[in-house]
Amino acid sequence: MSTTKPTLVIVGAGPRGTGLIERIAANAPELYAGSGTEGLDIHLVDPHPPGAGRIWRAAQSPLLWMNSHAEDVTMFTDETVAMDGPVRPGPTLHEWAATDGSTFADRRLQGAYLRWVHEQAVAALPPDVTVHHHPHRALRVSGPREGRQQVWLEGRARPLLADLVVLALGHLDAELDQEQSELSAYARTHGLVHLPPDFTADSDLSSLAPGEPVLVRGFGLAFVDLMVLLTEGRGGRYDGDTYVPSGQEPVLYVGSRRGVPYHSKIGYDWTGERPPLPRFFGTDEVDALLARPGGFDFRRDVWPLIEKELGFAHYRRLFTVHSERTAIAWTDFEEKYAAGEAAEREALVASAVPDPADRLDLAALDRPLDGVRYATHEEFQEGLRAYVEGDLSRRHDPVHSPDLAVFLGLLSVYGQLIRLGDIGPWWHGFFSYLASGPPGPRLRQMLALSRADVVRFVGADMAVTAEDGVFRASSATVPGASVEARALVEARLPEPTVGRALDPLLRALHADGAVETPEGLLRVDRSDGRILDGAGRPHPRRFALGPYTDVRTPGAFTRPRTGGPAFRQNDATARAALAFLRDLACRAAA
């Protein structure tokens, strides 16, 4: 028998790499241990510590929180995950940390949890499986399709040899697109400040001067981080609902496509029976979409199914728990809802749900400022504060529990959509806006900052121009109004595209012929994550998992008992890798 162990290289040691090792440990007793192999070497390549990785590293501000309750974060599978491997239960973040489940933990605590999960996963591996960590960047992967791969590392003359390579890279930096390049060039020419899309904890904010106006484009979680670092992070504090400035804060003028912040996290627990999902958008519907000879269009073919699914979740909860706010029996409504087309369902809802506030209007949720106009900038400040206060009130009142049913529906839909591959960027933004917004306390802080004139709202479809030696922002929400500043911050993560990735490994793969989707994502086999070539052939020795692939998921960890699409993918990749390495070792032994 050969004395050379099979070798697996995992590039990326954050939550995805850790989750993959956990699944390897869970599946190894069935697929690898005792098969006559000589063990296995696993090489983890990441300049950051295993488990936490870059995003959840200890070296960041303790002011930065997760945007999920501690009880809603787990790295462990349960019986709701549809996978072939065994369930290996484990503690949620709040159970592990012995903290209140309703708290929003800081990211450093989550990093400690992830480091612990990594240690547990490694300890659960069979005795003849060894893990080696290489604190380097991976530069490229070379090697023939049918032979061993070479993984070249920064600062090392010789590559790691690998029988299989899995890329679990997470969020990556990217080259600037044309607009960002032009804005940065203008800033350099005129002595302005332009901070392009970035992970906020990595941004150098020292150039944003106290008291000076700063334009901020982006109203999601990156903005919340920016807001925290430039206020509390500069010595400000909250006295109840009042912000007490330190005098070191800039004035943030924030806007976005929607012009409103992401919806608050829901602040109450689910009670009673969960909606039976999927109902109208499940495996059969996805199979039918994939079988279409001419392909499918998201807006024409997929979105109507999603709308019907989310409506079902909403109205089932409304009719069965809040029936006093409905006009007919649920059984009658459900029968007509299931059979009706969009216009018929709209008429049904109008007759059966008297209060418009109880009806699900996804278009209005997505674009709440469409057609809304304010006469002055100050009137808009008051109007948007009222909007945020209304959102906080609704999202923390179980009287509106159909909202939580829609959240569960969104998770179910996402679990189906990953089978369709790259469906364009709109869905991911809509999901994050509706289901993955900031903690309620952060929006209350935003309101306090608005009243203190530290945060000012610009409006929807915020337009930014670079002219007359300054940046200028305006919005149709307040016709005729504009604001000038010498600083512009793009408060969002870089787009996860292969062609513009600054990561040298992905760039090398792209140059070597790795296939992109129209949106720039890496094409992979939906069944196990193998990287596809131009002919649609899966590479036998290269896999990829994460947000830069066309089977990206909401996150590398998830809410317990919601199916965990990332866990499902990790399991499929782990099983495919173990089966390949086992067969390879057996052939070598023979």
Secondary structure as UniProt FT lines:
FT   STRAND          7..11
FT   HELIX           15..31
FT   TURN            32..34
FT   STRAND          40..45
FT   TURN            50..56
FT   TURN            62..63
FT   HELIX           70..72
FT   TURN            79..80
FT   HELIX           93..97
FT   TURN            101..102
FT   HELIX           107..123
FT   TURN            127..128
FT   STRAND          129..134
FT   STRAND          138..142
FT   TURN            145..146
FT   STRAND          149..153
FT   TURN            154..155
FT   STRAND          160..162
FT   STRAND          164..167
FT   HELIX           178..190
FT   STRAND          193..195
FT   HELIX           200..202
FT   TURN            206..207
FT   TURN            210..211
FT   STRAND          213..217
FT   HELIX           221..230
FT   HELIX           232..234
FT   STRAND          237..239
FT   TURN            240..241
FT   STRAND          242..244
FT   STRAND          251..256
FT   HELIX           283..290
FT   TURN            293..294
FT   HELIX           298..302
FT   HELIX           303..321
FT   HELIX           323..325
FT   HELIX           330..339
FT   HELIX           342..352
FT   HELIX           356..358
FT   HELIX           362..366
FT   TURN            368..371
FT   HELIX           377..395
FT   HELIX           398..400
FT   HELIX           402..417
FT   HELIX           418..420
FT   HELIX           426..435
FT   HELIX           440..451
FT   TURN            452..453
FT   STRAND          455..460
FT   STRAND          463..467
FT   TURN            468..469
FT   STRAND          470..474
FT   TURN            476..477
FT   TURN            479..480
FT   STRAND          482..485
FT   STRAND          487..490
FT   TURN            499..500
FT   HELIX           504..511
FT   TURN            512..513
FT   TURN            518..519
FT   TURN            526..528
FT   STRAND          530..532
FT   TURN            534..535
FT   STRAND          538..544
FT   TURN            547..548
FT   TURN            550..551
FT   TURN            560..561
FT   HELIX           565..589
//
